């Protein structure tokens, strides 16, 4: 590795820097989590060895010690601090999780403070993805709060010489009605260190008795966010809690995917003044006093690259059908087969087959990747916007050959991710530069870097074959997904004979998680094909679905959306069309109705969207509506025009001027209907609402124009010319 430090005399003045650890206790962090606290109530959760929990080390060997991690702390002043490895990315988990704690603790929501996504302070967590915060994390925090509540009652019972069963907790106080005694949480602890460990099942409040959860609550920190006071990772610098006088970093990028660095002309490095240059294999980075200086220094370098052959964009579909290199064992998970599709289709009254495709699309987060790294006393601290703080911690430890307890990752509330910020490349880049500079370094990707070098939602090819009886009842269903994934690939529609299979493909582009991921592709293919069968059988699309569906929860949202939309009275014609689709994923169910206008010019305008959504018991109605509305708008982009254009390893549209996302003028009238099932546990809502948008819009376009579009995006340049 080559390192060039700041020239002598150009060193920045070091400034004193302290972490923002203004928490109401002191702590020591070790393998067993929080092991020292100065008074108050602490609730710990014991993670069973060898378990694979949402939070708790997975895959531990039998006989290893049990992990203990602090989840909740009530200080002497009565303040409540809750710890979770989940992060806030705009989905408002900070508010909904605080509601869960406030509900069980019987304490005002305003008294709850969450510490999120700090690997030194919070319990281990796999990451914030897969709509897991509400169904998995909220119950854990409820249990911790319920245990703390009962411990406070025990304290009061002992101090007042009464039965704990005679006590109630309300409004942040323990109360004894018979003697009119009341005491706040802090007054009860009296500086004692009281630790309780959750080791088994804990009863929590059922949804039909919620008084704080189940109601709309104002977003925590909303004022700071809307007034611009909140500091995202990309904002960190002088005046914030990040290191002051930090350096700004930039990284040399190759001209195309697959290119490797052959050399950098040494004279171009030596000519740089006032900058830190790091060269290490294919990595070349520069840190300077400002981002502009770093960028100009980077442009002055003279690199030489080795280019490798990359596929042309028009070869995409063929590539995706090819299996990836290497052994295929374990890939794809095996087919789901019931009966004989071939025999059933031979006897079917109607047969249909079609191929559907989905393009690569970019995440386009509001905040591109950003990281600030600081080395101090052989320990690395990184502030970064990631959905997997503990995963990035492991990546950093591996990259720099550190023990994991020498690495800390802190995630400030972050400007969106949509599944696109699972990996820690930006954090590693900042840490590489900071190690050489001897100063904190901040790296913020440009929008173009985000488009070119982040991963994409996978493209896919999906083949569907079906067979129906004369009355429109499904008898055969065969579906093969190439590359885009297996989420929600199984159908809920009734078919006696099925063959459903996911085939990993040979992707020419880097691909990874995305909101809804493969569920969006699989729903587009399945629901579009259901529309096609309905049309062939001359049946109403809703009636055809109901005729082939026993799943009560999906039927319920289909009926609810249709009623709200006025489906029975909606008559397509004159360029106006109506479509409906249903969907499921992550334990939630959705139905979307779309009204679309197709102009004689070929322009397509989505006029109205109506969605009915059911995710069990609703925790925060306003927050849930916001999630659904955001998903619907995001779904419009992938449905209508979002697509990554590439050729020979180069992204052709790496700017918002060339990559079309929904604009204010694209947003239709949106109506959301919540189906609140208090008899069911809450499920996640961050992903499922997006899955039915594209097929509903595609169905509406067909109803308006008579053209069946089977490729996402549907109309990147307006309606295609009808084939003669």
C-alpha positions in Angstrom: 0.0 0.0 0.0 1.2 3.5 -0.9 0.5 6.4 1.5 1.1 10.1 0.9 0.4 12.3 3.9 -0.2 16.0 4.2 3.0 18.0 3.4 4.9 19.2 6.4 3.4 22.5 7.7 0.0 21.8 6.1 -1.3 19.7 9.0 -4.8 20.7 10.2 -5.0 21.9 13.8 -6.3 19.1 15.9 -9.4 19.9 17.9 -10.8 18.2 21.0 -13.6 15.9 20.1 -16.0 14.0 22.3 -18.6 11.4 21.3 -22.3 12.4 21.8 -22.8 10.0 24.7 -25.0 12.3 26.8 -27.0 9.4 28.2 -28.4 9.2 31.7 -25.9 6.6 33.0 -22.4 5.3 32.6 -21.6 2.0 31.0 -18.9 -0.4 30.1 -19.3 -2.4 26.9 -18.0 -6.0 26.6 -19.0 -9.3 25.1 -22.0 -9.5 27.4 -23.4 -6.1 26.5 -24.0 -3.5 29.3 -22.2 -4.6 32.4 -21.9 -1.5 34.5 -24.8 1.0 35.2 -25.2 3.7 37.9 -28.6 3.1 39.2 -32.1 2.8 37.8 -34.0 -0.1 36.3 -32.3 -2.1 33.6 -34.0 -4.8 31.5 -31.8 -7.3 29.8 -32.8 -9.9 27.2 -31.1 -13.3 27.2 -30.4 -14.6 23.8 -30.4 -18.4 23.7 -27.1 -19.9 22.6 -27.2 -21.4 19.1 -30.4 -19.5 18.3 -31.0 -17.5 15.2 -33.1 -14.6 16.5 -33.9 -11.3 15.0 -31.7 -9.7 17.7 -29.2 -12.0 19.3 -26.1 -13.7 17.9 -27.0 -16.4 15.4 -25.4 -19.7 15.1 -23.5 -19.8 18.4 -21.9 -23.1 19.3 -23.4 -25.1 22.1 -21.9 -24.4 25.4 -20.9 -20.8 24.7 -22.1 -18.2 27.1 -25.4 -16.6 26.7 -25.5 -13.0 25.3 -27.0 -10.4 27.5 -27.9 -7.1 26.1 -29.6 -4.1 27.6 -32.9 -3.2 26.0 -34.4 -0.6 28.4 -33.1 1.7 31.1 -35.2 3.8 33.5 -32.9 6.4 35.1 -33.2 8.0 38.6 -34.9 11.1 37.0 -37.6 8.8 35.5 -36.4 9.2 31.9 -36.7 6.0 29.8 -34.1 5.0 27.3 -34.7 2.1 24.9 -32.0 0.4 22.9 -32.5 -1.2 19.5 -30.2 -2.1 16.7 -32.9 -1.1 14.3 -32.3 2.2 12.4 -34.5 5.1 11.3 -34.6 5.6 7.5 -37.8 7.7 7.3 -40.1 4.7 7.9 -40.9 6.2 11.3 -39.8 3.2 13.3 -38.5 5.5 16.0 -42.1 6.6 16.7 -43.8 3.2 16.4 -41.3 1.4 18.6 -41.6 4.2 21.2 -45.3 3.7 21.1 -44.9 0.0 21.8 -42.7 0.8 24.9 -45.0 3.5 26.1 -48.0 1.2 25.9 -46.5 -1.5 28.0 -44.7 0.8 30.4 -47.9 2.9 30.9 -45.7 6.0 30.4 -46.3 9.1 28.2 -44.8 8.8 24.8 -42.9 12.0 25.3 -40.8 10.3 28.1 -39.4 7.5 25.8 -36.1 8.0 24.1 -34.7 5.5 21.6 -31.0 4.9 21.0 -30.9 3.2 17.6 -28.2 1.6 15.4 -25.2 2.1 17.6 -23.1 -1.1 17.8 -21.5 -0.1 21.1 -24.8 0.8 22.8 -27.5 -1.4 21.3 -28.1 -5.2 21.2 -27.0 -7.1 18.1 -29.5 -6.9 15.3 -29.5 -8.5 11.8 -30.6 -5.2 10.2 -33.5 -3.0 9.3 -35.0 -4.8 6.3 -37.7 -7.2 5.3 -40.5 -5.4 7.2 -39.2 -6.9 10.4 -39.2 -4.0 12.8 -42.9 -4.1 13.7 -43.5 -7.9 13.8 -40.2 -8.8 15.4 -38.6 -5.9 17.2 -41.8 -4.3 18.7 -42.7 -7.5 20.5 -39.3 -7.7 22.1 -39.5 -4.1 23.3 -43.0 -4.7 24.6 -41.7 -7.6 26.7 -38.8 -5.5 28.0 -41.3 -2.7 29.0 -43.7 -5.1 30.6 -41.0 -6.6 32.7 -39.8 -3.1 33.8 -43.4 -2.2 34.7 -43.8 -5.3 36.9 -40.4 -4.6 38.5 -41.6 -1.1 39.4 -44.8 -2.5 40.9 -42.7 -4.9 43.0 -40.6 -2.0 44.2 -43.6 0.1 45.2 -45.3 -2.9 46.9 -42.2 -3.5 49.0 -41.8 0.2 49.9 -45.5 0.6 50.8 -46.1 -2.8 52.3 -48.9 -3.6 49.9 -49.7 -6.4 47.5 -48.3 -5.8 44.0 -51.6 -7.0 42.5 -53.3 -4.0 44.1 -51.1 -1.5 42.2 -51.7 0.1 38.8 -49.2 1.9 36.5 -50.4 4.9 34.6 -49.0 8.1 33.3 -45.5 7.2 34.3 -46.4 6.5 37.9 -47.2 3.5 40.1 -50.4 4.1 42.0 -52.2 2.5 44.9 -55.9 3.5 44.8 -56.7 2.4 48.3 -54.2 4.7 50.0 -54.0 7.3 47.1 -50.3 6.9 47.0 -48.4 7.5 43.8 -44.8 7.6 42.9 -42.9 8.3 39.7 -40.5 5.7 38.2 -37.4 7.6 39.3 -38.6 8.1 42.9 -39.1 4.3 43.2 -35.6 3.3 42.2 -33.9 5.8 44.6 -30.6 5.3 42.9 -30.6 1.5 43.2 -29.1 -0.6 40.5 -32.0 -3.0 39.6 -31.5 -5.5 36.9 -34.1 -7.9 35.5 -33.4 -10.4 32.7 -36.1 -11.7 30.3 -35.6 -15.4 29.9 -39.0 -16.6 28.8 -42.5 -15.6 27.7 -43.9 -12.3 28.9 -47.6 -11.4 28.7 -48.2 -8.1 26.9 -51.3 -6.0 26.3 -53.6 -7.2 23.6 -54.3 -4.9 20.7 -58.0 -4.3 21.6 -56.8 -2.7 24.9 -54.1 -0.4 23.5 -54.4 3.2 24.5 -51.1 4.6 23.1 -50.3 2.1 20.3 -53.2 1.8 17.8 -53.5 5.6 17.6 -51.9 8.2 15.4 -48.9 9.8 17.0 -46.8 12.7 15.8 -43.5 11.7 14.4 -40.7 11.8 16.9 -38.2 14.6 15.9 -40.6 15.8 13.2 -39.8 19.5 13.9 -36.0 18.9 13.5 -36.5 17.1 10.3 -38.9 19.6 8.6 -36.9 22.6 9.7 -33.6 21.2 8.5 -32.1 21.0 12.0 -31.7 17.2 11.8 -28.1 16.1 10.9 -27.9 13.3 8.4 -24.5 11.6 7.8 -23.9 13.8 4.8 -24.4 16.8 7.0 -21.9 15.8 9.7 -19.1 18.3 10.1 -18.1 21.4 12.2 -20.9 22.4 14.5 -22.4 18.9 14.6 -21.6 16.0 16.9 -19.2 14.6 14.3 -15.4 15.4 14.4 -14.7 19.1 13.7 -12.2 20.1 11.0 -12.5 16.7 9.3 -11.1 16.1 5.8 -13.2 15.4 2.8 -12.6 12.2 0.7 -13.0 11.2 -2.9 -12.4 7.9 -4.5 -11.1 7.0 -8.0 -13.7 5.0 -9.9 -13.1 2.8 -13.0 -14.5 3.8 -16.4 -16.6 0.6 -16.6 -17.7 -2.4 -14.5 -15.1 -5.1 -14.4 -12.2 -2.7 -15.1 -9.1 -3.1 -12.9 -6.4 -0.5 -12.2 -3.2 -1.1 -14.0 -1.2 1.9 -12.6 -1.4 5.5 -11.7 1.4 7.8 -13.0 3.5 8.5 -9.9 4.3 12.1 -11.0 0.6 12.9 -11.0 0.4 11.8 -7.3 3.6 13.6 -6.3 2.4 16.8 -7.9 -0.5 17.0 -5.4 -0.1 19.5 -2.5 -2.1 19.7 0.6 -3.8 16.3 0.2 -3.6 12.8 1.4 -3.4 10.1 -1.3 -3.9 6.4 -0.6 -3.2 3.8 -3.2 -3.9 0.1 -2.3 -4.4 -2.3 -5.2 -7.4 -1.1 -7.1 -8.2 1.5 -4.4 -7.1 5.1 -5.0 -8.5 7.8 -2.7 -7.8 11.4 -1.8 -8.6 13.4 1.3 -8.3 17.2 1.3 -9.6 20.2 3.2 -12.7 20.4 1.0 -14.7 18.1 -1.3 -13.9 20.4 -4.2 -10.2 20.2 -3.6 -10.4 16.5 -3.3 -12.3 16.2 -6.5 -9.9 18.4 -8.4 -7.0 16.5 -7.1 -8.6 13.2 -8.2 -9.2 14.6 -11.7 -5.5 15.4 -12.0 -4.4 11.8 -11.5 -3.4 9.8 -14.6 -4.6 6.2 -14.1 -4.4 3.4 -16.6 -7.0 0.7 -16.6 -7.4 -2.9 -17.8 -10.8 -3.3 -19.4 -12.7 -6.6 -19.6 -15.4 -7.6 -22.1 -18.9 -6.8 -20.8 -22.2 -7.7 -22.3 -24.3 -5.4 -24.5 -27.6 -4.2 -23.0 -29.6 -6.0 -25.7 -28.2 -9.3 -24.5 -29.8 -8.9 -21.1 -32.7 -11.4 -21.4 -30.5 -14.1 -22.7 -28.0 -13.6 -19.9 -30.6 -13.7 -17.2 -31.8 -17.1 -18.5 -28.2 -18.5 -18.1 -27.3 -20.1 -14.8 -24.6 -18.3 -12.8 -21.0 -19.5 -12.9 -20.0 -22.1 -10.3 -21.9 -25.0 -8.8 -25.7 -24.7 -8.7 -26.2 -26.8 -5.7 -28.5 -25.1 -3.2 -29.4 -22.3 -5.6 -33.0 -21.6 -6.3 -34.4 -23.6 -3.4 -35.9 -26.3 -5.6 -39.3 -26.2 -7.4 -42.7 -26.4 -5.9 -44.6 -29.1 -7.7 -48.1 -30.4 -7.1 -49.8 -32.8 -9.6 -49.0 -32.6 -13.3 -49.3 -29.2 -15.0 -48.7 -30.8 -18.4 -51.5 -33.3 -18.1 -53.9 -30.7 -16.7 -53.2 -28.2 -19.5 -53.8 -31.0 -22.1 -57.3 -31.3 -20.7 -58.0 -27.6 -20.0 -60.6 -25.7 -22.0 -58.4 -22.6 -22.2 -54.6 -22.5 -22.3 -52.4 -19.5 -22.0 -48.7 -18.8 -21.8 -46.8 -15.5 -21.7 -43.4 -14.0 -20.7 -43.1 -11.0 -18.5 -39.9 -9.0 -17.9 -38.7 -6.4 -15.3 -35.8 -4.0 -15.7 -33.0 -3.2 -13.3 -34.0 -0.1 -11.3 -32.0 2.1 -8.9 -32.9 2.9 -5.3 -32.4 6.7 -5.7 -32.3 7.4 -2.0 -32.8 11.0 -1.0 -29.4 10.8 0.7 -26.6 9.1 -1.2 -24.2 6.9 0.6 -22.1 8.8 3.2 -19.7 8.0 6.0 -17.4 9.7 8.5 -14.5 7.7 9.9 -12.2 8.3 12.8 -9.3 6.3 14.2 -8.4 6.9 17.8 -6.1 4.7 20.1 -6.3 1.8 17.6 -10.1 1.9 17.6 -12.3 2.8 14.6 -15.6 4.7 14.8 -17.7 5.2 11.7 -20.9 7.2 11.3 -22.8 6.0 8.2 -26.3 5.5 6.9 -26.7 1.8 6.7 -29.5 -0.6 7.2 -27.1 -3.2 8.8 -24.9 -1.5 11.4 -23.6 -4.8 12.8 -23.1 -6.1 9.3 -21.0 -3.1 8.4 -19.1 -3.4 11.7 -18.1 -6.9 10.6 -17.1 -5.7 7.1 -14.9 -3.0 8.7 -13.3 -5.4 11.1 -12.5 -7.8 8.3 -11.2 -5.1 6.0 -8.8 -3.7 8.6 -8.0 -7.0 10.5 -9.5 -5.7 13.7 -11.3 -7.5 16.5 -14.9 -6.5 16.3 -14.8 -4.8 19.7 -12.3 -2.4 18.2 -15.0 -1.1 15.7 -18.0 1.0 16.4 -20.7 1.9 13.8 -23.2 4.7 14.6 -26.2 5.2 12.3 -27.7 8.7 12.4 -31.3 8.8 11.3 -30.8 8.4 7.6 -32.3 9.9 4.4 -33.9 6.7 3.0 -32.5 3.4 1.7 -35.2 1.2 0.2 -33.0 -1.9 0.7 -30.1 -0.2 -1.1 -27.8 0.5 1.9 -27.0 -3.0 3.3 -23.3 -2.9 2.4 -20.4 -0.8 3.9 -18.3 0.2 0.9 -18.5 3.9 1.7 -17.6 3.3 5.4 -14.5 1.3 4.3 -13.5 4.0 1.9 -13.7 6.7 4.6 -11.8 4.5 7.1 -9.0 3.8 4.6 -8.5 7.5 4.1 -8.8 8.4 7.8 -6.2 5.8 8.8 -3.6 7.3 6.5 -4.6 11.0 7.1 -4.5 10.6 10.9 -7.6 12.7 10.8 -11.4 12.1 10.6 -12.4 11.8 6.9 -15.9 12.1 5.4 -16.8 10.5 2.1 -20.1 11.4 0.4 -21.0 9.7 -2.8 -22.2 11.9 -5.6 -25.6 11.1 -7.2 -23.7 9.8 -10.2 -21.6 7.5 -8.0 -24.8 6.3 -6.4 -26.3 5.4 -9.8 -23.1 3.8 -11.2 -21.7 1.9 -8.2 -24.5 1.0 -5.9 -26.4 -2.3 -6.5 -29.7 -2.4 -8.3 -33.0 -4.2 -8.0 -32.6 -7.4 -10.1 -33.9 -7.6 -13.6 -35.9 -10.7 -14.4 -37.7 -12.9 -16.9 -40.8 -14.7 -15.8 -42.5 -17.4 -17.9 -46.1 -18.3 -17.0 -48.3 -21.1 -18.4 -51.9 -21.7 -17.2 -55.0 -23.8 -18.0 -58.6 -23.2 -17.0 -61.9 -24.9 -17.2 -64.6 -23.5 -19.4 -66.1 -21.6 -16.4 -62.8 -19.9 -15.7 -61.6 -22.1 -12.8 -57.9 -22.6 -12.8 -56.6 -26.1 -13.1 -53.0 -25.6 -14.0 -50.4 -23.0 -13.1 -46.7 -23.0 -14.0 -44.3 -20.1 -13.3 -40.6 -19.8 -13.8 -38.7 -16.8 -12.5 -35.2 -16.2 -13.9 -33.0 -14.0 -11.7 -35.4 -11.5 -10.1 -36.0 -13.7 -7.0 -38.4 -16.0 -5.2 -40.2 -13.7 -2.8 -44.0 -14.2 -3.1 -43.5 -16.6 -6.0 -46.1 -19.0 -4.7 -49.6 -18.3 -5.7 -52.6 -18.0 -3.3 -55.0 -18.7 -6.1 -56.4 -22.2 -6.2 -54.9 -24.6 -8.9 -54.8 -28.3 -8.4 -51.7 -28.7 -10.6 -48.7 -26.3 -10.0 -45.1 -26.0 -10.9 -43.4 -22.9 -9.5 -39.6 -22.4 -9.6 -37.0 -19.7 -9.2 -33.8 -20.0 -11.3 -30.8 -17.8 -10.4 -29.5 -16.0 -13.5 -26.3 -14.6 -14.7 -26.7 -10.9 -13.9 -24.4 -8.6 -15.8 -24.9 -5.9 -13.1 -24.5 -5.8 -9.4 -27.9 -6.5 -7.8 -29.3 -6.7 -4.3 -32.2 -5.9 -2.0 -35.0 -3.4 -2.9 -38.3 -2.4 -1.4 -40.6 -5.4 -2.1 -37.7 -7.0 -4.2 -38.9 -10.1 -6.1 -42.4 -9.8 -4.8 -43.0 -6.9 -7.1 -41.8 -8.9 -10.2 -43.7 -12.0 -9.2 -46.9 -10.1 -8.6 -46.6 -8.2 -11.9 -46.3 -11.5 -13.8 -48.9 -13.4 -11.8 -51.6 -10.6 -11.6 -51.1 -9.6 -15.2 -51.5 -13.2 -16.2 -54.7 -13.5 -14.1 -56.0 -10.5 -16.1 -55.1 -12.2 -19.3 -56.9 -15.4 -18.4 -60.0 -13.3 -17.3 -60.0 -11.5 -20.6 -59.7 -14.8 -22.6 -62.6 -16.3 -20.5 -64.6 -13.1 -20.9 -64.8 -12.6 -17.1 -64.5 -9.5 -15.0 -61.0 -9.4 -13.5 -62.3 -9.1 -9.9 -64.9 -11.9 -10.4 -62.2 -14.2 -11.9 -59.9 -13.7 -8.9 -62.7 -14.3 -6.4 -63.8 -17.4 -8.2 -60.2 -18.9 -7.8 -59.4 -17.6 -4.3 -60.2 -19.1 -0.9 -57.6 -17.1 1.1 -59.8 -14.9 3.2 -57.4 -12.1 3.9 -56.6 -11.5 0.3 -60.3 -11.7 -0.6 -61.0 -9.1 2.1 -58.6 -6.5 0.7 -59.7 -7.1 -2.9 -63.3 -6.6 -1.9 -62.5 -3.5 0.2 -60.5 -1.8 -2.5 -63.1 -2.6 -5.2 -65.9 -1.2 -3.0 -64.0 2.0 -2.2 -63.0 2.4 -5.8 -66.5 1.8 -7.2 -65.3 -1.1 -9.3 -68.9 -2.3 -10.0 -69.7 1.0 -11.8 -66.3 1.5 -13.4 -66.7 1.1 -17.2 -63.6 1.4 -19.4 -63.7 3.2 -22.7 -62.8 6.4 -24.5 -59.1 6.2 -23.4 -60.0 5.6 -19.8 -59.3 2.2 -18.2 -59.5 0.5 -14.8 -57.4 -2.2 -13.3 -57.2 -4.2 -10.1 -54.6 -6.4 -8.5 -54.1 -8.2 -5.2 -50.9 -9.0 -3.4 -49.3 -10.4 -0.3 -45.8 -10.4 1.3 -44.2 -10.3 4.8 -47.5 -11.3 6.4 -49.5 -8.3 4.9 -52.1 -8.1 2.2 -52.9 -5.4 -0.3 -55.2 -4.7 -3.2 -54.8 -1.7 -5.5 -57.2 -0.3 -8.1 -56.0 2.0 -10.8 -57.7 4.4 -13.1 -55.6 5.3 -16.1 -56.0 7.6 -19.1 -54.3 6.9 -22.3 -54.2 9.9 -24.6 -54.3 9.7 -28.4 -50.7 10.9 -28.4 -49.7 7.8 -26.5 -49.1 9.6 -23.2 -50.3 7.7 -20.1 -51.6 9.3 -17.0 -52.5 7.5 -13.8 -55.5 9.4 -12.6 -56.4 7.6 -9.4 -55.1 4.8 -7.1 -57.1 3.2 -4.3 -55.4 0.7 -2.0 -56.8 -1.4 0.8 -54.2 -2.7 3.1 -54.2 -5.2 6.0 -51.2 -5.9 8.2 -52.9 -7.2 11.4 -53.4 -4.7 14.2 -52.6 -1.2 13.2 -50.0 0.5 15.5 -50.1 4.1 14.1 -52.8 4.8 11.5 -51.3 8.0 10.1 -47.8 6.5 9.9 -49.2 3.5 8.1 -51.1 5.6 5.6 -47.8 7.5 4.9 -46.0 4.2 4.3 -48.7 3.0 1.9 -48.8 6.3 0.0 -45.0 6.4 -0.3 -45.0 2.8 -1.6 -47.7 3.6 -4.2 -45.8 6.6 -5.5 -42.6 4.6 -5.6 -44.4 1.8 -7.3 -45.5 4.1 -10.1 -41.9 4.8 -11.0 -41.1 1.1 -11.5 -44.4 0.5 -13.2 -44.3 3.4 -15.7 -40.7 4.5 -16.6 -37.9 3.6 -14.2 -35.1 1.5 -15.8 -31.3 1.4 -15.6 -29.9 1.7 -19.1 -26.5 0.0 -19.5 -24.2 -1.2 -22.2 -20.8 -2.9 -22.0 -20.4 -2.3 -18.3 -21.3 1.4 -18.4 -24.5 2.9 -16.9 -25.9 5.1 -19.6 -28.3 7.2 -17.4 -26.5 7.9 -14.1 -28.2 11.2 -13.4 -31.8 12.2 -12.5 -31.9 14.1 -15.8 -31.8 10.8 -17.5 -33.3 8.4 -14.9 -37.0 9.1 -14.6 -38.5 9.0 -11.1 -42.1 10.0 -10.2 -42.5 13.8 -10.0 -45.2 15.8 -8.3 -47.1 16.0 -11.6 -47.1 12.2 -11.9 -48.8 11.7 -8.5 -52.5 10.7 -8.9 -55.3 11.0 -6.5 -54.6 8.5 -3.8 -57.0 6.9 -1.4 -56.0 4.4 1.3 -58.2 2.1 3.3 -56.8 0.5 6.4 -58.2 -2.9 7.3 -57.4 -3.0 11.1 -57.3 -6.6 12.4 -56.9 -6.3 16.1 -57.3 -10.1 16.4 -53.9 -10.5 14.5 -50.4 -9.5 15.5 -49.0 -6.5 13.7 -47.0 -7.2 10.5 -44.6 -5.0 8.6 -45.9 -2.4 6.1 -42.8 -1.0 4.5 -42.8 -3.3 1.5 -46.1 -5.0 0.7 -48.1 -2.0 -0.6 -45.8 -1.6 -3.6 -46.4 -5.0 -5.1 -49.8 -4.5 -6.7 -49.3 -1.1 -8.3 -47.7 -2.3 -11.6 -50.2 -5.1 -12.4 -53.2 -2.8 -11.6 -51.8 -0.1 -13.9 -51.0 -2.6 -16.6 -54.6 -3.9 -16.4 -56.0 -0.4 -16.6 -53.8 0.4 -19.7 -55.1 -2.7 -21.4 -58.7 -1.8 -20.6 -58.1 1.7 -22.0 -56.1 0.8 -25.1 -56.5 -2.9 -25.9 -52.7 -3.3 -25.7 -51.3 -5.9 -23.3 -47.9 -4.7 -22.0 -45.8 -7.4 -20.4 -42.5 -5.5 -19.6 -41.7 -3.2 -16.8 -41.4 -0.3 -17.1 -44.6 -0.3 -19.1 -44.4 3.1 -20.9 -40.9 4.6 -20.6 -41.5 6.6 -23.8 -45.3 6.5 -23.8 -47.5 3.8 -25.4 -45.6 1.7 -27.9 -46.9 1.7 -31.5 -49.4 -1.1 -32.0 -48.1 -3.9 -34.2 -49.8 -4.2 -37.6 
